[in-house]
């Protein structure tokens, strides 16, 4: 199976113009050609699963276009997306911000999906997607170190309770790379698909390893690379993997949110 994880920056693009007329003003302008380029790139990768970080689910910025659904429709995938700020956040009341989220797109049959939320940080969403023989978690961790550590503890609890092999992926905002999450990975029994610690940010001159695909026992990674495309300020992660551990026999619950 092929998994692509990509922080697409709401398809707002990159470059000097992003910070004109004032720094960060590019976040207010969606760029349809950029979205089309991201979609074409993803189609070229022929992924089974796509984890999208920083996706707009239909604000005035995009002309009410749900980017996650648009990309999923072009790929022929099932989609699950949600605002990343939590159900009680003030962000859910603000225009544009309330439509900022994360998404998982999948072509295999989905057995279950859940939304979990961290107790700390601004970005709190954890998307859990259960397939026949694996569970995938997608996250966008806090910019604050202390909050990230609290969030990693919560992820440890989720992962150790999982009854199938696990993949944990997303933008971890780890400014010190994998050394920041080394103890977490050891405690949770996870390995990084990026064995050489290649940096993913910024996309024009990568210096920091912010994005990760971590996997548990029962999964074998057969290929990993980061295509050099600049549709976002992050590089995409492409990972081919196989599930080597037979799935356990269990009764699946209906689709729920928690």
Phi, psi and omega in degrees: 000153179242128177245130173243129177242128188211121169277106189266001176056039178059023181055040179264354175088188183220186176096176184299326182295340180298331184257023177242139005279347177227155181306130177083359183294342178298337178296342181270357185237108172285152184234102184300320175301325178293317178299318178297321179293319178297317180296316178297319177299313180297321176300322181293336181275345180050057184279152170275327182222139176232127172255116181252125175252143183059068178240141180265124184266017173124055179262180176295338178298324183258009186069033180070016178277126176279107184297322180296314181292323179300311180295318180300319180297321180291328179274343186075034184252157167284146181231147173223129183212159181196154174298138188270002188263357178094152188292336182254008181284146174296338179299333180288351179257354186261134176305148183069304184301320183292346178258005178273123184206196176234163183209151169239131176247137185215140174266328176293161178297129180271128180267331183195156175213145179215151169249127173244161180224134174294157177274343183231162179090164177278313178274110191243351189287137167237120174265127175247125177237123180256123174256185185302320187228013178205161176238134181242130174249135177240132184221162169224101190281166185293154174284341181269130183303313183298318178294322178299320180295320176296320180293322178296324177297317178296321178295323178302317180295319178295316185291318182290342177272347184295140182260005177228162174305145190239143166239129176244122187219162175141195177264111185268350183052037180273096185290347175251019175068207185289344177296333180288333183247013183301310183294323176298315181297319179296317182292324183270355180070039183249152174236156178265135176292336180272077188293339180262004178061039182293135180286149182241357185215140350282161190293333182283324176217079187301131179229337186237141177266091182260333186254139186223151163235109180252147184218154184260178172301143182100356177236134177243122177273126182256343178197145176213133173202164179236101179301142181274078177240150187235046177277347180220176175278354174249153170272149175282152175251130180240124185226125172261133183213162175231143174269117186260343180265128179302142180289145179285155175280124181204161176269124183273138177280160173292165180299127180220163172241143179228000000 
